[in-house]
Each structure stands twice: as C-alpha cells, then as structure tokens.
Amino acid sequence: MNRTMLVEIDAPTVTAYLDRVTPWLRTTRTLQSAYRKMLEDTADEVGEPHIRAWLHEIADAARRHEAAVEDLYGAFGQESKKRPGTAGSDTPVVPTVLATARELIGEVQGLGAGARGRTWRHMRVLLLSNLDAISGFAVAEQLGLTLARPAVIDITFPIVAEKSRHQLLIRECYLEMAAKAILYRSDV
C-alpha cells in the first residue's frame, strides 16, 4: 500500500533551508571552476591532436556549466555574491589554489606509480576533479528536488548527464595515454 504524506512547511523554515543552499552553490562553483581551469591547462599540454581537440570541446562545455551556477542561484531564489572581475568564482583565488593543489597531488601520486608523463598524471587528477564537479551539481539537483524547485532540475539534470559522458571520454583518453606514460615513461 502506497501512502503519500504532504507536509506544509512554514515560510521561515523554507527561507532557512534556501539560505543553507547558498554555501553549497559556492562550493559547486568552486569545484567546477577548479575543474575547468585544470581541464584548460591539461588540454593545452596534450600532444595527441585528437585528444587535445576532445579536451578543448569539453572545456567549452565546462565554461557553460560554470556559468550555469549563476542560474542555480536564481532557481533557488538566492542572490549570488559573485565578485566583479572574477572568472566565475566567489573567491577567484580558491579555484586556482584547488587546481594547483590537485596537480601537485597528481604529480606525487604519478611519480610514485612510476608514470613519467606529466600530462598523463594531470589527466588522472582531471578525472577526480570532474567527479567532484559532477557531485556538486548532483547535490544541487537533490536539494532542488527536496525543496520542490523544478527549475533547479531543469538546469542540473542535463549538466550532470553531459559531465558524466565527459567523464567517460576523459577516462578513455587517460587510458589511451597510460601505456606510454608507464611503459615508455614518455609524455603524451
């Protein structure tokens, strides 16, 4: 037997819930900005023309996804605190620092694994960075479902789907570059 229960929430509670969404939107923007920066940097390093072209196509989508965070603020009825002159982040330094820290971690992990190709190591970290960004949008989607904000789902669902397809393509590029990086110790 299915039972449906409707619960009416008073306006102050709804307002408090919506206010709690704002820090997550900042986090989503930061994760996406860091991913986009790392993606652009990595795409420029890749020597294989077809992989470089794919990564630049994905970077175009990453810029669109980053801009869509602004739409999420509106869909939740919140105001963005985006500072003028920033490249999509509330704090322009944070995505850069996050991307740089991830690159350094990738360098250490890759060297420990015997991979000598810097680009391949960056591709590995790029995989993890995109997963973080996917999760940022997916959590925003769940918040939209929970708070009955269909406009949020209209924004996030296609982004999560596209980013998931990109994740598979990045993984394939990463795997294609693996043998050269590990066996031949060359950059791709």
N, C-alpha and C positions, 0 to 999 in steps of 0.2 A: 504494500500500500504506500503510495507516494503522498507525502504531505508537504504542503508549501506553507511557509510561515513568512508573513510580511511584517517587518519591523519598521516602525516610523522612528526616525532619529531627529531630535530637535536641532534647530538651526545652529546654536552654539557648538554642539558636538560635531556637526558636519563641517563647520568652519575650522574647528580644531584639527579634524582629520585632514582637511585640504591643506592647512598650514604645514602639517607634518610631511606632506608630499614634496614641498619645495626643496628641502635638503637632498632628497633622492634625485630630483631633477638636476640639481647642481652636480651630483655625483655622476649621473648619466652623461651630462655634457662633458665633464672632465674625462671620463673613460673613453667617450667617443673622440674627443679632441686628441687625447694621447694616442689612440689607435690611428687616427687619420695622419697625425704627424709621423708616426713610425712607418706607416704604410707609404707615405710620400718619400720619406728618406730611403726606405728599402727599395722601392721601385726604381729610384734613380741609380742605385748601386748594382742592380741585376744586369749581367752581361748578355743573357739569353734574350733575344729580341721578342719572342712570343710571350715569355713570362713577364718581361718588362711591360709589354703592351697590356696584358691582362691586369697587372697590378695598377697601372695608370687608370684603366677603366674602373676598377674597384675603388680607386682613390676619388674619382669623380662622384661615385655613389656615396662614399664616406663623407664628402663635403655636404651633400644633400641631407644625409642623415644627421649630421651635426647641426645643420640649420633647422631641422625639424624639431629639435629640442625646444626651440622658441615657441613652436606651435603647441607643444605639450603643455607649456606653462599656461597658455590661453585656454586649452581644453580643460585644464583643471581649475580655471578661473583664478589663476595666480599670476602675479606680476614677476617678470624676470628682473633680476638685479644685474643684468649684463652690463659691464662697464664699457664705455665708449672706447673704441680703438683696440678692443681685444679680438682675437681670432676665434670667437665662439665660446670662450670660457668666462666664467665669473672672475676667475683669477688667472690671467694669461700665463703666469709662471708655472702653475701646478701641472697642466698637461705636458709641458716641456720637461719638467723635472721628472714626472712619472715615466714618460717615454725614455728619457735618458737612463733612469734607474733600471728600467726593464732591459734596455740594450746592454747595460753593464752586467746584469744578471745573466743574460743570454750569452755574453762573451765568456764569463766564468764557467757556466754550465757546458757550453760547447767545447771549450778547451779541455775541460775535464773529461769529456766524452771522446776526445781525440779528433774532433772536427776542426779543420783549419780554415774553412771558408767563412769569412766574416758575414757575407750575405746570407749564407745558409743559416747561420746562427740567428741572424736577425729575422729570417723567415719563421724560425721556431718560436721566437718571442712574439712575433706578429700573430701567430695562431692563438696564443694565450691572450694577447691583448684584445683580439676580436671577440673571443669568448666573453671577456669581461664586458665589452661594449654591448654584445648581444644580451647579456644578463641585465644590463642597465635598462635597456628598452623593454625586455620581458617583464621585469619587476614593475616598471611604469605601467605596462599593459595590465598586470594583475591589480595594481592599485586602481586603475580605471574601471576594471570590472567590479571590484569591491565597492567603489564609490558611485557606481552607476553612471559612468561618464563615457557614453558611446563614442564621442569624438576622439577620445584617447585611443580606443581600439582601432579606429579608422586610421590613425597615424602610426601606431606601433606595430600592428599586425603585419603590414606589408614590409616594414623595415626589418623586423625580426626574420621574416621569410627570406628577404633578399640577403641579409647578413649571413644567414645560415647557408645559403647557396655559395656565398663568397668564401665562407669558412672551408667548404669542401674544395673549392678551387685553390685556395691558398695552401691547403694541405697537400693537394696533388702537386703543386709547384715545389713545395718543401720536399716531398718525397722524390720528385724527379731530380732535385739537386743533391740529395743525400749521398749517393754513391760517390760523386765527385768530391764532395766535402770530406767524407770519411775515408774512402779508399785511396783517393788520389791526392787528398789534402790540398785541394785547389779551390779557389773562389769561383763562383759561377757568375 
